[in-house]
Amino acid sequence: MEWRRVNSLFVCFALILFSAVFISASAAVKTAPTWDEPTYIAGGYYYLKTGDPRMVTGLPLNTMILAGAPLIFNNPPLPPDAGSYVDISYVKFGHYFLFGQEIDVEKAVFLSRIPFIIVFILLGIFVFFWARELYGKRAALLAFFLYSFSATVLAYSFIVCADLLLAAFGFISIFFFWSFVKKRKLRWLFLSSVFFALSLNTKLNALFLIPIFVCLFAALLLKKVRPEASWKKLRLFNKESFPCYLKSFFIIALIFGAVTFVIIFSAYGFQFAPLEDGVPQSYTERGLEVVSGTPVEGFATKMIGVPVPFPTYLGGFFVHGFVSSHSVKKSYLFGETYSGGKWYYFPVEMLIKVQIPLMLLLLIVIFFFRKVKSDWLSESFLIIPPLIYLLLFLPNTVNSDIRHLLFIFPFLFVFVSKIVKVRLKETARKALSALMIVLVVWYALSTVLIYPHFLSYFNEFVGPDNGHKYLVGGNLDWGQDINSLADYLHSNNIEKVSLSYFGSADPSYYGIEYDYLPSPVWQPWVPDYAPFESGSFSYSSNCSERSGYVAVSLTNLHGVYLLNETCYSWLFPEEPSARIGHSIWVYNLTG
């Protein structure tokens, strides 16, 4: 009887896994390169071929290495003047690498996406195992199903970007730390520190993991946990005294710091040089420009000449931080374009971008929280990380895409899976079971119906066709549908179109013959490309009305990143003749 249960568990797990891989991989084939992908793919390949990390200064190195690694076997050529792009623009280099040479772009992009599909699978497996450890096999299947059929997760399951990678490494690091606390084996602490280091080398803002681990350690102190580590000489937690906990904290911090140093040092090829030699000259100039006239100007000028480990990482970190703190990014919410951030942006974003059945399941779990017998300490490992992350992220002055909230989703799936352990009377239990079936079917259908346009998913409160009234940019329109636009134009024998496109891909590569319409000038395919916003203000937009066929990305339609935000107001009264993947509208103005 037991083998049948194990076999049925394996079959269900395998079916969900196969479905998730098929959906992700097939969507990867159908989706054009999104905004950052050419940069990451080309930068990673350049680093692996040359060993020069300056092209990837301030960018997620792990993401770029994973993206570039599959191309090593395909061995596409690097531009002869590739090194010159270090001081020009890595965005321009990414565009030239993919679209300026005779490269099979679809093949190169798909190969680069394969490692990210593998990471997507890996994270799902850890979601399954943690839910099984806490709540049993049925909960594990539910958590794995919720993860695998999440429209939000699937949207980034194959795209070359750092956010799902960071969610995976951060979640796995915390899982191994929990395993160390529960199972009292040193290897779990070591694995936790490895994935912590990988997180820091994946995205600069991964520093949020530090307060999370501090809070988790504080939870241990409150619970008075005393795991007897196998390394008895250190005697971690061997006494219920604050000095002992403090000693343990510093020992663990030392281990994490040492492992992080080794991993980042090796990832950057054991680089040891002055900061000014480890970053592009333009970065040094911009950094010094930012601190010019401040009390730290003299100190900064001296420090850039001092040799340090992995100067590209440190230089990118500091310059990125300085530039970000002195620049204001435009955002869009409820049809309004504004600078800076609104505190309610992310709650609204989650309310209309997260699947409704998942939110209802979460509410049910919270309502019946006391109906499930559980380990308070273990659940603190599921609750503390997303809470700390949200507390740090909500006041952010940059209102960004939901991909920046991906970190909280794996914890959410595991926590929600405890619903299968709710103890109720028979009538109430049957009603809850029936409701769960409805919610699970609804959840799956909402994902299947939006396939393969997961980036443009909005739940039933809004719907994908109305999403542009609330959010644009990467929440809807990240350049992913330029190939679908080309297919539409060719199938309808439309020879030429007036085009305003939000994306970094080259429309000409897809056979689109177009007249250029005003688009963000920091996109590498536009005629007046200006890589930095400060270089764009001498450019004037021709926003006059056009006739014939007009195709406009919805981000541009609302003028979010245009110098003239009302550039396309003349299109508002018009009804689009076609909606391409929910992100590009085509107008027939031939009459």
C-alpha positions in Angstrom: 0.0 0.0 0.0 2.8 2.3 0.9 4.6 1.9 -2.5 1.3 2.9 -4.2 1.2 6.1 -2.3 4.8 6.8 -3.1 4.2 6.0 -6.8 1.1 8.2 -7.0 3.1 11.0 -5.4 5.8 10.6 -7.9 3.4 10.5 -10.8 1.6 13.7 -9.7 5.0 15.4 -9.2 6.2 14.3 -12.6 3.0 15.5 -14.3 3.2 18.9 -12.8 7.0 19.1 -13.5 6.5 18.1 -17.1 3.7 20.6 -17.6 5.7 23.4 -16.1 8.8 22.7 -18.2 6.7 22.4 -21.4 4.9 25.6 -20.7 8.1 27.5 -19.9 10.2 26.1 -22.7 7.5 26.6 -25.4 6.8 30.1 -24.2 10.6 30.8 -24.5 10.4 29.8 -28.1 7.5 32.2 -28.8 8.8 35.2 -26.9 11.1 37.8 -28.4 14.1 39.1 -26.5 12.9 41.3 -23.6 14.5 44.6 -22.8 17.6 43.5 -20.8 18.3 40.1 -22.4 20.6 41.3 -25.3 22.7 43.1 -22.7 23.0 40.1 -20.4 23.6 37.6 -23.1 26.3 39.6 -24.9 27.9 40.8 -21.7 28.1 37.3 -20.2 29.5 35.8 -23.4 32.1 38.6 -23.7 33.2 38.0 -20.1 33.6 34.3 -20.6 35.5 34.7 -23.8 37.8 37.5 -22.7 37.9 37.4 -18.9 37.3 41.2 -18.8 34.5 41.9 -16.4 34.3 45.6 -17.0 31.6 45.2 -19.7 29.3 43.8 -16.9 30.1 46.5 -14.3 27.1 47.0 -12.0 25.2 44.2 -13.7 24.3 40.8 -12.2 27.3 38.6 -13.0 25.8 35.3 -12.2 22.9 36.1 -14.6 25.3 37.0 -17.3 27.5 34.0 -16.9 24.5 31.7 -17.0 23.3 33.5 -20.1 26.6 33.5 -21.9 27.7 29.9 -21.0 25.5 28.0 -23.5 26.8 30.2 -26.4 30.4 29.0 -25.7 29.4 25.7 -27.4 27.8 27.6 -30.3 30.8 30.0 -30.5 29.3 33.0 -32.2 31.8 35.7 -33.2 32.6 38.7 -31.0 32.7 42.0 -32.9 36.3 42.9 -33.8 36.0 46.1 -31.8 34.1 44.6 -28.9 36.4 46.0 -26.3 35.7 49.5 -27.4 32.1 49.2 -26.2 33.3 49.0 -22.5 33.4 52.8 -22.4 30.5 53.3 -24.8 27.5 51.3 -23.6 26.9 47.7 -22.7 23.3 48.1 -24.0 24.6 49.2 -27.4 27.1 46.2 -27.4 24.3 43.8 -26.6 22.2 45.1 -29.5 25.2 45.0 -31.9 26.2 41.5 -30.8 22.8 40.0 -31.5 21.4 42.2 -34.3 24.5 43.7 -35.9 26.1 40.4 -37.0 25.0 37.3 -38.9 23.7 35.4 -35.8 20.7 33.2 -35.5 19.1 35.4 -32.8 16.3 33.0 -32.0 18.7 30.1 -31.4 21.1 32.2 -29.4 18.4 33.6 -27.2 16.8 30.2 -26.6 20.1 28.6 -25.7 20.8 31.4 -23.2 17.4 30.9 -21.7 17.9 27.2 -21.0 19.9 27.7 -17.7 17.1 29.9 -16.4 14.5 27.2 -17.1 16.8 24.8 -15.1 16.9 27.3 -12.2 13.1 27.6 -12.4 12.9 23.8 -12.0 15.4 23.8 -9.2 13.5 26.4 -7.2 10.3 24.4 -7.7 11.9 21.3 -6.3 13.0 23.1 -3.2 9.5 24.5 -2.8 8.2 20.9 -2.9 10.7 19.6 -0.4 10.3 22.4 2.1 6.5 22.1 2.0 6.8 18.3 2.4 9.1 18.7 5.4 6.7 21.1 7.1 3.2 19.9 6.1 3.4 16.6 4.4 3.1 15.1 0.9 -0.2 16.6 -0.1 0.9 20.0 0.9 4.1 19.5 -1.1 2.1 18.8 -4.2 -0.1 21.8 -3.7 2.9 24.1 -3.2 4.6 22.7 -6.2 1.5 23.1 -8.3 0.9 26.7 -7.2 4.6 27.5 -8.0 4.5 25.7 -11.4 1.3 27.3 -12.6 1.9 30.8 -11.3 1.5 33.2 -14.1 3.9 35.6 -12.4 6.6 33.0 -11.9 6.2 31.5 -15.4 6.6 35.0 -16.9 10.2 35.0 -15.7 10.8 31.3 -15.7 12.8 31.5 -19.0 13.7 35.2 -19.4 17.4 36.1 -18.9 17.1 38.3 -15.8 18.3 38.3 -12.3 15.1 38.4 -10.4 14.0 34.7 -10.4 17.6 33.8 -10.0 17.8 35.9 -6.8 14.5 34.5 -5.6 15.9 31.0 -6.1 19.3 31.5 -4.4 17.8 33.5 -1.6 15.0 31.0 -0.9 17.4 28.0 -1.0 19.9 29.8 1.3 17.2 30.3 3.9 15.9 26.7 3.4 19.4 25.4 4.2 19.7 27.7 7.2 16.5 26.3 8.5 17.8 22.8 7.8 20.9 23.6 9.9 18.8 24.8 12.8 16.5 21.7 12.7 19.0 19.0 11.7 22.1 20.2 13.5 24.6 19.5 10.7 27.4 21.8 9.6 26.9 21.0 5.9 23.6 22.8 5.9 25.2 25.9 7.2 27.9 25.7 4.6 25.3 25.3 1.8 23.3 28.2 3.2 26.4 30.4 3.0 27.1 29.3 -0.5 23.7 30.2 -1.8 23.8 33.5 0.2 27.0 34.3 -1.7 25.5 33.4 -5.0 22.6 35.8 -4.2 25.0 38.7 -3.5 26.7 37.9 -6.8 23.4 37.8 -8.6 22.0 41.2 -7.8 23.3 44.2 -5.9 20.2 44.7 -3.8 20.6 41.1 -2.4 21.9 42.9 0.6 18.4 42.7 1.9 19.2 39.1 2.9 21.4 40.4 5.7 18.6 41.9 7.8 16.5 38.8 7.0 19.2 36.5 8.5 19.7 38.8 11.5 15.9 38.6 12.2 15.9 34.8 11.8 18.7 34.6 14.2 16.8 36.8 16.6 13.9 34.3 16.3 16.2 31.6 17.4 17.1 33.6 20.4 13.5 34.1 21.3 12.8 30.4 20.9 15.9 29.4 22.8 17.0 26.9 20.2 20.0 24.8 21.1 21.0 22.7 18.1 24.1 20.7 19.0 26.3 21.3 15.9 28.7 18.6 14.8 31.6 21.0 15.2 31.6 20.8 19.0 34.7 22.9 19.4 32.7 26.0 18.5 29.8 24.9 20.8 27.1 26.9 19.0 24.0 27.5 21.0 25.3 25.3 23.8 24.1 27.6 26.5 21.0 29.6 27.0 22.9 32.9 27.5 23.0 36.0 25.4 26.8 36.0 25.2 26.7 32.5 23.8 24.1 33.5 21.1 26.2 36.6 20.3 29.3 34.5 19.9 27.3 32.1 17.7 26.0 35.0 15.6 29.5 36.3 14.9 30.8 32.8 14.1 28.0 32.3 11.5 28.5 35.8 10.1 32.2 35.0 9.8 31.5 31.8 7.9 29.0 33.6 5.6 31.5 36.4 5.0 34.4 34.1 4.2 32.4 32.0 1.8 30.9 35.1 0.1 34.4 36.5 -0.3 35.8 33.4 -1.9 32.9 32.9 -4.3 32.8 36.5 -5.5 36.6 36.7 -5.7 36.7 33.5 -7.9 33.7 34.6 -10.0 35.6 37.8 -11.0 38.7 35.7 -11.9 40.6 36.6 -8.6 40.7 40.2 -9.7 42.8 42.5 -7.6 43.4 46.0 -8.9 42.5 49.6 -8.2 38.9 50.6 -8.6 39.7 52.9 -11.5 41.1 49.9 -13.4 38.3 47.6 -12.6 35.4 49.7 -14.1 34.9 51.5 -17.4 36.3 55.1 -17.5 32.8 56.4 -17.9 31.8 54.9 -14.5 34.8 56.5 -12.8 33.9 59.9 -14.4 30.2 59.6 -13.4 31.1 58.5 -9.9 33.5 61.4 -9.3 30.9 63.8 -10.9 28.4 62.7 -8.3 30.7 63.3 -5.3 32.2 66.5 -6.7 31.9 69.3 -4.2 31.0 66.9 -1.3 33.1 66.2 1.8 34.0 62.8 0.4 35.4 64.1 -2.9 39.0 64.0 -1.8 38.7 60.6 -0.1 37.0 59.1 -3.2 39.7 60.5 -5.5 42.4 58.8 -3.4 40.5 55.5 -2.9 39.9 54.8 -6.6 43.7 54.3 -7.0 44.0 51.7 -4.1 44.1 48.0 -5.1 41.2 46.0 -3.8 39.7 42.5 -4.4 37.1 42.3 -7.2 37.1 46.1 -8.0 34.6 45.6 -10.8 32.0 44.3 -8.3 32.8 47.0 -5.7 33.0 49.8 -8.3 29.8 48.8 -9.9 28.2 48.6 -6.4 29.2 52.1 -5.3 28.7 53.9 -8.6 25.3 52.2 -9.1 24.3 53.2 -5.6 25.4 56.8 -6.0 23.8 57.2 -9.4 20.6 55.6 -8.3 20.4 57.8 -5.2 20.9 60.9 -7.4 18.5 60.1 -10.2 14.7 59.9 -10.4 13.0 57.3 -12.4 9.6 57.8 -14.0 6.7 55.5 -12.9 3.2 54.9 -14.1 0.1 54.0 -12.1 -3.7 54.4 -12.8 -2.9 56.3 -16.0 -0.6 58.8 -14.3 3.1 59.2 -15.1 5.1 60.6 -12.2 8.6 60.8 -10.8 9.7 59.0 -7.7 7.5 56.5 -5.9 4.2 56.0 -4.2 4.0 53.8 -1.1 0.8 52.0 -2.4 2.3 51.1 -5.8 3.4 47.6 -4.8 0.2 46.7 -3.0 -1.9 47.8 -6.0 0.5 45.9 -8.3 0.1 42.7 -6.3 -3.7 43.1 -6.1 -4.1 43.2 -9.9 -1.1 41.1 -11.0 -1.3 38.1 -8.6 -3.9 35.4 -9.4 -7.1 35.8 -7.3 -7.3 32.1 -6.3 -3.8 32.4 -4.7 -4.9 35.5 -2.7 -8.1 33.7 -1.6 -6.1 30.6 -0.5 -3.8 32.9 1.5 -6.8 34.5 3.2 -8.2 31.1 4.1 -4.9 30.0 5.6 -4.7 33.2 7.7 -8.3 32.8 8.8 -7.7 29.2 9.9 -4.2 29.8 11.2 -4.9 28.4 14.6 -6.6 25.3 13.1 -3.3 23.9 12.0 -0.8 22.5 14.5 2.6 23.8 13.4 6.1 24.6 14.5 6.3 28.3 15.3 10.0 28.5 14.6 9.7 26.8 11.2 6.9 29.0 10.2 8.9 32.1 11.2 11.3 31.1 8.4 8.4 31.4 6.0 7.0 34.6 7.4 9.9 36.7 8.4 11.8 36.8 5.0 8.9 38.2 2.9 7.8 40.6 5.6 11.3 42.0 6.0 11.6 42.2 2.2 8.3 44.1 1.8 9.1 46.5 4.7 12.4 47.3 2.9 10.9 47.5 -0.5 7.6 49.3 -0.1 9.2 52.7 0.8 11.4 52.4 -2.4 11.4 55.6 -4.4 11.5 53.5 -7.6 8.2 51.9 -8.5 9.2 48.8 -10.5 7.8 45.7 -12.1 6.4 42.8 -10.1 9.5 40.8 -10.9 11.1 42.7 -8.1 8.7 41.0 -5.7 9.4 37.4 -7.0 11.5 36.7 -3.8 8.4 36.5 -1.7 6.5 34.0 -3.9 8.2 30.7 -3.0 7.6 31.4 0.7 4.0 32.2 -0.1 3.5 29.0 -1.9 4.9 26.9 0.9 3.0 28.8 3.6 -0.3 28.5 1.7 0.1 24.8 1.2 -0.6 24.3 4.9 -4.3 24.6 4.0 -4.4 20.9 3.5 -3.7 20.5 7.3 -6.6 22.5 8.4 -8.7 20.5 10.9 -12.4 21.1 10.7 -15.6 19.3 11.3 -16.8 17.0 8.5 -19.3 19.3 6.9 -16.9 22.3 7.0 -14.0 20.1 5.8 -16.0 19.0 2.7 -17.0 22.5 1.9 -13.4 23.6 2.2 -12.3 20.7 0.0 -14.9 21.7 -2.7 -13.8 25.3 -2.5 -10.1 24.3 -2.9 -11.0 22.3 -6.0 -12.7 25.3 -7.6 -9.8 27.6 -6.7 -7.2 25.2 -8.0 -9.0 24.7 -11.3 -9.5 28.5 -11.6 -5.8 29.0 -10.9 -4.7 26.6 -13.6 -7.2 28.0 -16.2 -6.0 31.6 -15.6 -2.5 30.5 -16.5 -3.4 28.4 -19.5 -5.6 31.1 -21.0 -2.9 33.8 -20.9 -0.3 31.5 -22.5 2.3 32.4 -23.8 1.8 36.1 -22.8 2.6 35.7 -19.1 4.4 39.1 -18.8 1.1 40.8 -19.7 -1.0 38.8 -17.2 -3.5 40.8 -15.1 -6.0 39.0 -13.0 -9.8 39.1 -13.3 -10.0 42.4 -11.4 -8.5 44.1 -14.4 -7.8 41.7 -17.3 -4.8 41.9 -19.7 -6.6 44.1 -22.2 -7.2 46.8 -19.6 -3.9 46.4 -17.8 -2.4 49.4 -19.5 -4.8 51.6 -17.7 -3.1 50.7 -14.4 0.5 49.6 -15.1 2.8 49.5 -18.1 6.6 48.9 -18.6 7.8 45.5 -17.5 4.4 44.7 -15.9 2.9 44.5 -19.4 5.2 45.6 -22.2 8.9 44.6 -22.1 9.5 44.4 -25.9 8.4 40.7 -25.9 5.9 40.9 -28.8 8.0 42.4 -31.6 8.1 39.0 -33.4 4.4 38.6 -33.1 3.9 42.0 -34.6 6.1 41.0 -37.5 4.0 37.8 -38.0 0.8 39.9 -38.0 2.1 42.4 -40.5 3.3 39.7 -42.9 0.1 37.6 -42.6 -2.0 40.7 -43.4 0.3 41.9 -46.2 1.1 45.1 -44.5 4.3 46.3 -46.1 5.1 49.3 -44.0 4.1 50.6 -40.6 4.8 53.7 -38.5 6.3 52.2 -35.4 6.9 53.3 -31.8 8.4 50.3 -30.0 9.4 49.8 -26.4 12.2 47.3 -26.4 15.9 46.8 -27.2 15.4 44.3 -30.1 15.9 45.5 -33.7 12.5 45.6 -35.5 14.4 45.4 -38.9 15.7 42.0 -37.9 12.2 40.6 -37.9 11.6 42.0 -41.4 9.5 44.9 -40.3 9.8 47.9 -42.7 8.8 50.9 -40.7 8.9 54.7 -40.3 10.3 55.6 -37.0 7.9 57.2 -34.4 9.2 58.7 -31.2 10.4 56.1 -28.7 12.6 56.2 -25.6 15.9 57.5 -26.8 18.0 55.2 -24.6 16.9 52.2 -26.8 19.8 51.1 -29.0 17.8 50.8 -32.2 16.4 54.3 -32.3 18.1 56.8 -34.7 19.0 59.3 -32.0 20.3 56.8 -29.4 21.3 58.4 -26.1 22.5 55.9 -23.5 22.1 58.2 -20.6 19.1 60.3 -19.8 21.2 63.5 -19.5 22.2 63.1 -23.2 18.6 63.0 -24.4 17.3 66.5 -23.7 18.7 68.0 -27.0 16.4 65.6 -28.9 13.0 66.9 -30.0 10.1 64.5 -30.8 8.0 64.7 -33.9 4.6 63.8 -32.5 2.5 64.9 -35.5 -0.4 62.7 -36.5 0.3 59.9 -39.0 -1.7 58.0 -41.5 -1.6 54.4 -42.8 -0.8 51.7 -40.3 0.5 52.7 -37.0 1.9 50.3 -34.3 2.6 51.6 -30.8 3.8 49.8 -27.7 1.5 50.6 -24.8 4.3 52.0 -22.7 5.0 54.5 -25.4 1.3 55.1 -26.0 1.1 56.5 -22.5 4.3 58.5 -23.0 5.9 57.2 -19.8 9.5 57.4 -21.0 9.1 60.0 -23.8 10.2 63.6 -23.6 6.7 64.5 -24.7 4.3 62.5 -22.5 1.3 63.5 -24.7 3.0 62.5 -27.9 0.3 59.9 -28.8 -2.7 61.6 -27.4 -4.0 61.8 -31.0 -4.4 58.0 -30.9 -6.6 57.9 -27.8 -9.9 58.4 -29.7 -9.0 55.7 -32.2 -9.9 52.0 -31.8 -7.0 49.6 -32.5 -7.5 47.2 -35.3 -5.3 44.6 -33.6 -3.8 43.9 -30.2 -0.5 42.1 -30.4 0.1 40.0 -27.3 -1.6 42.6 -25.1 1.5 44.9 -25.4 1.4 46.5 -28.9 -1.6 48.0 -30.6 -2.0 48.4 -34.3 -4.1 51.1 -35.8 -5.5 51.2 -39.3 -5.6 54.9 -40.3 -5.6 54.4 -44.0 -9.1 55.9 -44.3 
